[in-house]
């Protein structure tokens, strides 16, 4: 997304409409007396990366509490929804992601195609499993390239859309599925931040890869310039679903612990539009989106060179 582009404002206005439509469902889990999620849905935890008990609260957002580990710098929700409550939430949530794929198809086609290019550069793939495939838009593009497509989607509405397109899709957690084959590649587009135990999850996925198979992930980065400047105003922090927010150090530790080598790690989406707005004392997502010459030192190239983009894209291979 680029500053001084009216399409950026239109995109964020459209996303706000989607977020607002889901807000009543999210608020149904909140204790009106505290303004936080009701304790019956929650459990406390140690750092999901290093296991440390030491953390400090950084802010509250939408009923949830974000903390940062004082030993490894991991940012995570604590307390967090219990597994069964989180799964129920996803299954009964609306189909906002599917709507985004339709209304923002140019943006998603571009970023999904870039991901497929990275996957192809790492390995010649014939079969691909997309975990959290939503309506199957990424799988549509993969099928256009001749791949055999498979997906996992917990949301019932989005699962139906993907299945009706002809993709082989399951409406169960990946741990409960007996797959007919092993896969050349497994993708997790904006999914890994929803997984409470990332190490266990990546280790489990190894058993469903062929020899020399790869994992591709896109995840939000807590070290991004946007997150570090905007804090709780940043859309990255949703208070419920984004339970783990990694930086370069913590994600590299996790993948190393479970035996993956990093083939490529880069940042994407500079968020210069929202940053320019905020640094001019405007709403980051609904400001004027005009380029401010006073902060012209902020460039897309510089942001990505320092891995300060809004999200990481990471390609992994089993060691």
C-alpha positions in Angstrom: 0.0 0.0 0.0 1.4 3.4 -0.9 0.7 6.8 0.6 -0.9 9.5 -1.5 -3.2 6.9 -2.9 -7.0 7.3 -2.5 -7.4 3.5 -3.1 -5.7 2.9 0.3 -8.4 4.9 2.1 -11.1 3.1 0.2 -9.5 -0.2 1.2 -9.4 0.7 4.9 -13.0 2.0 4.8 -14.2 -1.2 3.3 -12.3 -3.2 5.9 -13.8 -1.2 8.7 -17.3 -2.1 7.5 -16.3 -5.7 7.6 -14.8 -5.4 11.1 -17.9 -3.6 12.3 -20.1 -6.4 11.1 -18.1 -8.9 13.2 -17.9 -6.6 16.2 -21.2 -7.6 17.8 -20.2 -11.3 17.7 -16.8 -10.4 19.4 -18.5 -8.3 22.0 -20.8 -11.2 23.0 -17.7 -12.7 24.7 -17.0 -9.6 26.8 -17.9 -9.1 30.4 -19.7 -5.8 30.4 -18.6 -5.0 34.0 -14.9 -5.2 33.1 -14.8 -4.4 29.4 -12.5 -7.5 29.0 -13.3 -11.0 27.8 -15.2 -13.1 30.3 -12.9 -15.3 32.5 -14.8 -18.4 31.6 -13.4 -18.3 28.0 -9.8 -17.6 29.1 -6.7 -19.3 30.4 -3.3 -17.8 31.4 0.0 -18.9 30.0 3.7 -18.5 29.9 5.6 -17.1 26.9 4.8 -19.4 23.9 8.3 -19.1 22.6 10.7 -19.3 25.6 8.4 -20.4 28.4 9.3 -17.5 30.6 6.9 -16.4 33.3 8.2 -12.8 33.1 6.1 -10.4 31.0 4.6 -7.0 31.2 1.3 -5.6 29.9 1.8 -3.3 26.9 -1.9 -2.4 26.2 -5.5 -3.6 26.1 -7.4 -3.9 22.8 -10.9 -5.0 22.0 -11.3 -6.9 25.3 -7.9 -8.6 25.2 -4.6 -7.9 26.9 -1.3 -7.9 25.0 2.0 -8.5 26.9 5.6 -8.7 25.9 8.0 -11.3 27.2 10.8 -9.7 29.2 13.2 -12.5 28.3 12.8 -13.0 24.5 10.6 -10.0 23.4 7.7 -12.1 22.1 4.4 -10.2 22.0 1.3 -12.3 22.8 -2.2 -12.3 24.3 -2.4 -13.2 27.9 -4.8 -14.4 29.1 -5.9 -16.1 25.9 -9.0 -18.0 24.7 -9.1 -21.6 25.6 -8.7 -24.0 22.6 -12.3 -25.1 22.5 -13.6 -21.5 22.8 -11.3 -20.3 20.1 -12.3 -23.1 17.7 -16.0 -22.4 18.3 -15.4 -18.7 17.7 -13.8 -19.4 14.3 -16.5 -21.9 13.2 -19.3 -19.4 13.9 -17.7 -16.2 12.8 -18.8 -14.4 9.6 -17.2 -14.8 6.2 -15.3 -11.5 6.2 -12.1 -12.9 4.6 -14.1 -14.3 1.7 -15.6 -10.9 1.1 -12.2 -9.3 1.3 -11.0 -11.7 -1.4 -13.8 -10.5 -3.7 -13.6 -6.8 -3.0 -9.8 -6.6 -2.8 -9.0 -9.2 -5.4 -6.2 -7.2 -7.1 -4.3 -6.8 -3.9 -4.7 -10.5 -2.9 -3.9 -11.8 -6.4 -0.7 -9.8 -6.4 0.5 -10.9 -2.9 -0.6 -14.6 -3.4 1.1 -14.7 -6.8 4.3 -13.4 -5.2 4.1 -16.1 -2.6 3.7 -18.8 -5.3 6.7 -17.4 -7.0 8.7 -17.9 -3.9 7.4 -21.4 -3.4 8.3 -22.3 -7.0 11.8 -20.9 -6.6 12.3 -23.1 -3.5 10.9 -26.4 -4.9 9.0 -27.8 -7.9 5.6 -28.4 -6.4 2.7 -30.4 -7.7 0.5 -30.6 -4.6 -0.3 -27.8 -2.1 -2.3 -27.7 1.2 -3.4 -24.2 2.3 -4.3 -24.2 6.0 -7.0 -21.6 6.7 -7.8 -21.3 3.0 -11.0 -19.2 3.5 -12.9 -19.1 0.3 -10.1 -20.7 -1.6 -8.9 -17.6 -3.6 -5.2 -18.6 -3.1 -6.0 -22.1 -4.2 -7.7 -20.7 -7.3 -4.4 -19.1 -8.3 -2.5 -22.2 -7.4 -4.8 -24.3 -9.6 -4.3 -21.8 -12.5 -0.6 -22.7 -12.3 -1.4 -26.4 -12.5 -1.1 -27.4 -8.8 -3.4 -30.0 -7.2 -5.1 -28.0 -4.4 -6.2 -29.0 -0.9 -7.4 -26.8 2.0 -8.4 -26.6 5.6 -11.1 -24.0 6.6 -12.9 -24.0 10.0 -15.4 -21.3 9.1 -18.4 -23.1 7.7 -19.5 -20.4 5.2 -16.0 -20.0 3.8 -15.5 -23.8 3.7 -18.6 -24.1 1.5 -17.4 -21.5 -1.0 -14.0 -23.2 -1.3 -15.5 -26.7 -1.6 -18.0 -25.5 -4.3 -15.0 -24.3 -6.4 -13.8 -27.9 -6.7 -10.9 -27.7 -4.2 -10.5 -30.7 -1.8 -11.3 -29.0 1.5 -11.8 -30.2 5.1 -13.9 -28.4 7.7 -11.8 -29.7 10.6 -8.6 -28.7 12.5 -5.6 -30.0 10.6 -4.8 -32.3 13.5 -8.0 -34.2 13.0 -7.7 -34.8 9.2 -6.4 -38.1 7.6 -5.0 -36.7 4.4 -4.8 -39.1 1.3 -1.3 -37.9 0.4 1.8 -36.0 1.7 2.2 -32.5 0.2 5.0 -30.8 -1.7 4.1 -27.5 0.0 1.9 -26.3 3.0 1.0 -22.7 3.1 -0.3 -20.6 6.1 -1.4 -17.2 4.9 -2.0 -15.0 8.0 -2.7 -18.2 10.0 0.3 -18.8 12.2 -0.4 -15.8 14.4 -3.7 -17.6 15.4 -1.9 -20.7 16.6 -1.2 -20.8 20.4 1.6 -23.4 20.3 3.5 -22.6 17.2 6.4 -25.0 17.8 4.1 -28.0 18.2 2.1 -27.0 15.2 5.1 -26.7 12.9 6.4 -30.0 14.1 3.1 -31.6 13.4 3.0 -30.3 9.8 6.3 -32.0 9.1 4.5 -35.4 9.1 2.4 -34.2 6.2 5.2 -33.0 3.9 7.0 -35.1 1.3 10.8 -35.3 1.7 12.2 -31.9 1.0 8.7 -30.4 1.2 8.4 -26.8 2.2 6.3 -24.5 4.5 5.4 -21.0 3.4 4.0 -18.6 5.9 2.9 -15.0 5.9 2.6 -13.5 9.4 2.2 -10.0 10.9 5.5 -8.7 12.4 5.5 -7.1 15.9 8.8 -5.5 15.0 7.2 -3.7 12.0 7.5 0.1 12.0 3.7 0.4 11.9 3.2 -1.8 15.0 5.9 0.0 17.0 4.6 3.4 16.2 0.9 2.9 16.2 0.8 0.4 19.1 -2.9 -0.5 20.0 -4.1 1.7 17.1 -2.5 -0.7 14.7 -4.9 -3.2 13.1 -2.4 -6.0 13.7 -3.6 -6.1 17.3 -7.2 -7.4 17.3 -7.4 -8.6 20.9 -8.8 -12.0 20.3 -7.6 -13.9 17.2 -3.9 -12.7 16.9 -2.7 -14.6 19.9 1.0 -14.7 19.0 2.9 -11.8 17.2 6.4 -12.7 16.3 9.5 -10.6 15.5 12.5 -11.8 13.5 14.3 -13.2 16.6 11.3 -15.1 18.0 10.1 -16.6 14.7 13.6 -17.8 13.9 13.9 -19.4 17.3 10.7 -21.3 16.8 11.5 -22.7 13.4 15.0 -23.6 14.4 13.7 -25.5 17.5 11.6 -27.8 15.4 14.2 -28.4 12.7 13.4 -26.1 9.8 16.0 -24.2 7.7 14.9 -20.7 6.5 15.2 -20.5 2.7 13.9 -16.9 2.5 12.6 -14.3 5.0 11.4 -10.9 3.8 9.0 -8.2 4.9 6.1 -7.0 2.8 3.5 -4.1 3.0 5.3 -1.0 4.1 2.2 0.7 5.6 3.6 4.1 4.6 0.0 5.5 4.2 -1.2 4.9 7.7 2.3 6.0 9.1 2.2 9.2 7.2 -1.4 9.9 8.4 -0.5 9.2 12.1 2.7 11.3 12.1 0.5 14.2 10.8 -1.8 13.7 13.8 -4.5 12.1 11.6 -6.4 8.9 11.9 -3.8 6.3 10.6 -6.4 4.4 8.5 -8.8 7.2 7.6 -6.6 10.2 7.1 -5.7 12.0 3.9 -3.1 9.5 2.7 -0.9 12.3 1.4 2.8 12.1 1.3 4.4 14.4 3.9 7.7 15.9 2.7 8.9 16.3 6.3 9.0 12.5 6.7 10.2 11.6 3.3 13.1 9.7 4.8 10.5 6.9 5.4 10.8 4.9 2.2 9.4 1.5 1.2 12.9 0.3 0.2 14.3 1.3 3.5 11.5 -0.3 5.5 11.9 -3.6 3.8 15.7 -3.5 3.8 15.5 -3.4 7.6 12.7 -6.0 7.7 10.3 -3.4 9.2 7.3 -4.2 6.9 3.9 -5.0 8.3 4.3 -8.7 7.6 6.9 -11.3 7.1 6.9 -13.9 4.4 9.0 -17.0 5.3 9.8 -20.0 3.2 11.0 -23.1 5.3 12.4 -26.5 4.5 12.8 -29.4 6.9 16.4 -29.7 7.9 
